[in-house]
Amino acid sequence: MTRVRLSVAERREELLRAAVQQIEARGVAAVRIADVASALGVSNALVLYHFTSKEQLVAAAFRHAAEADLAHLRKLLGRRTSALRRLRSAVRWYAPTGQAKGWRLWIEGWAAALREPALREVTQDLDRQWKAALAEVIAEGVAAGEFPCPDPRATALRLTAFLDGLAVQLTSYPGALPRARAQQWTEEILARELGLDAAPLTPPMSNSA
């Protein structure tokens, strides 16, 4: 079947999507340029024309995946409602029990970033953007008198650290923690960090959780 000729931007988008899929399936260390090329039925040379090395391709693939998530995060945080409602929506979505990005991909990325400077730069930049977006809305809530959080930036850092750590546990050890318990902990941590009573944020848990 004749392949449709794509623009440079379209081809790059296609390669990045394929790279994300291959990283999720094989892991950063094992994935090859040839795997991405084979998945799309193109040559290695075409992939290398757009990305001059595997390291460049992997870093760009992670940025591509994260930018979509950041766009969704900003959409959630930009809604016309209270800061608390926006924060709860964002945290519930980002948590490993929510509908955010594939956590296996990000755990792979964090591990590879220890050895790959290009990927480390990407993950650090994206992490800063996530924390800054959270801190901004927390500060809005404080200014509006919704909650008394004294240090929005520190709260954003602690929330992110908790959710990232929870994701490692749930992804690495499936079934080790009931989903309902993880959701409850997430609500309790958010309430505690904002200086609120957790009871109004969390529905009663069943005895089986």
C-alpha positions in Angstrom: 0.0 0.0 0.0 1.3 3.4 -0.9 2.2 5.5 2.1 0.7 9.0 2.3 3.4 11.7 2.0 3.5 13.6 5.3 4.8 17.0 6.1 7.9 17.3 8.2 5.8 18.2 11.3 3.4 15.3 10.7 6.3 12.9 10.2 7.9 14.1 13.4 4.7 13.7 15.3 4.3 10.1 13.9 7.8 9.2 14.9 7.4 10.6 18.4 4.1 8.7 19.0 5.8 5.5 17.8 8.8 6.1 20.0 6.6 6.6 23.1 4.8 3.3 22.3 8.1 1.4 21.9 9.6 2.9 25.1 6.5 1.8 27.0 6.8 -1.7 25.5 10.5 -2.3 25.6 12.0 0.2 28.1 14.4 3.0 27.5 17.5 0.9 27.6 16.3 -1.8 25.2 14.5 0.4 22.6 16.4 1.0 19.3 16.0 3.3 16.4 15.2 0.2 14.4 12.3 -0.6 16.6 10.7 2.7 15.9 11.4 2.5 12.2 10.0 -1.0 12.0 6.8 -0.1 13.8 6.1 2.5 11.1 7.5 0.6 8.1 10.1 3.3 7.4 13.9 3.2 7.3 16.4 3.8 10.1 17.8 6.7 8.0 14.4 8.5 8.0 14.3 8.3 11.8 17.8 9.6 12.1 17.0 12.4 9.6 14.6 13.8 12.2 16.5 12.8 15.3 20.2 12.4 15.0 20.6 9.8 17.8 18.6 7.5 20.0 19.2 9.9 22.9 17.6 12.8 21.1 14.7 10.7 20.0 14.0 9.4 23.5 14.3 12.9 25.1 11.9 14.3 22.4 9.5 11.4 22.9 9.3 12.1 26.7 8.8 15.8 26.1 6.1 15.0 23.5 4.2 12.8 26.0 4.6 15.2 28.9 3.5 18.3 26.9 0.1 16.7 26.3 -0.3 16.0 30.0 0.8 19.6 30.9 -1.8 20.9 28.5 -4.5 18.9 30.2 -3.2 19.9 33.6 -3.5 23.6 32.6 -7.0 23.0 31.3 -8.0 21.6 34.7 -6.3 24.3 36.6 -7.8 27.0 34.4 -11.4 26.2 34.9 -13.7 28.9 36.3 -14.3 27.4 39.8 -12.7 27.5 43.2 -9.0 26.8 43.6 -9.8 23.9 45.8 -12.0 22.3 43.2 -9.3 22.8 40.5 -6.6 21.3 42.7 -8.7 18.3 43.6 -9.4 17.7 39.9 -5.8 18.0 39.0 -4.5 15.8 41.8 -7.1 13.1 41.2 -6.2 13.1 37.5 -2.5 13.0 38.1 -2.5 10.4 40.8 -1.7 6.8 39.8 -5.3 5.9 40.5 -6.5 8.5 38.0 -6.4 9.0 34.2 -3.1 10.6 33.7 -0.1 9.4 31.6 1.2 5.9 31.7 3.3 5.7 34.9 5.5 2.9 33.6 6.7 5.3 30.9 7.7 7.9 33.5 9.3 5.5 35.9 11.4 4.4 32.9 12.3 8.0 32.2 13.3 8.8 35.7 15.7 5.8 35.8 17.2 6.6 32.4 17.6 10.3 33.3 20.2 9.3 35.9 22.5 8.3 33.0 21.3 10.5 30.1 21.9 14.3 30.4 19.5 15.2 27.6 16.7 13.2 29.1 17.5 14.6 32.6 17.2 18.1 31.3 13.8 17.4 29.8 12.4 15.7 32.9 13.6 18.4 35.2 12.1 21.1 33.0 8.7 19.4 32.9 8.8 18.7 36.6 9.4 22.4 37.3 6.5 23.3 35.1 4.1 20.9 36.9 5.1 22.2 40.3 4.9 25.8 39.2 1.3 25.3 37.8 0.2 23.7 41.1 1.9 26.3 43.3 0.2 29.1 41.3 -3.3 27.7 41.9 -2.5 27.1 45.6 -1.4 30.7 45.9 -4.7 31.8 44.3 -6.6 29.7 46.9 -4.7 31.3 49.7 -5.3 34.8 48.3 -9.1 34.0 48.0 -9.2 32.8 51.6 -10.1 29.2 50.7 -7.3 27.7 52.8 -4.3 28.8 54.9 -1.4 27.1 53.1 1.7 29.1 54.2 4.1 27.9 51.5 2.5 27.1 48.1 5.8 26.1 46.4 6.7 23.7 49.2 3.2 22.2 49.2 3.4 21.7 45.4 6.8 19.9 45.9 5.5 17.6 48.7 2.3 16.8 46.8 4.3 15.8 43.7 6.8 13.8 45.7 3.9 11.9 47.4 2.1 11.2 44.1 5.3 10.1 42.3 6.3 7.8 45.1 2.8 6.3 45.2 3.0 5.7 41.5 6.2 3.8 41.9 4.7 1.6 44.5 1.4 0.9 42.6 3.2 0.4 39.3 6.1 -1.8 40.6 4.0 -3.9 43.0 0.5 -4.3 41.5 -2.1 -5.2 44.1 0.1 -4.2 47.0 -2.2 -1.3 47.9 -6.0 -1.2 47.3 -7.0 1.5 44.9 -9.5 2.9 47.4 -6.8 3.2 50.1 -4.5 5.1 47.6 -7.4 7.5 46.7 -8.1 8.1 50.4 -4.4 8.8 51.2 -4.3 11.2 48.2 -7.3 13.2 49.5 -5.9 13.2 53.0 -2.5 14.5 51.9 -4.1 17.2 49.9 -6.3 18.3 52.8 -3.4 18.2 55.2 -1.1 20.2 53.0 -3.8 22.9 52.5 -4.6 23.1 56.2 -8.1 21.7 55.8 -10.1 19.0 57.4 -9.9 15.9 55.3 -13.4 14.7 56.1 -15.2 16.9 53.6 -12.8 15.9 50.8 -13.0 12.1 51.3 -16.1 9.9 51.0 -16.4 7.1 53.6 -14.3 4.0 52.7 -15.8 0.5 52.7 -14.6 -2.0 55.2 -13.1 -4.1 52.4 -10.6 -1.3 51.4 
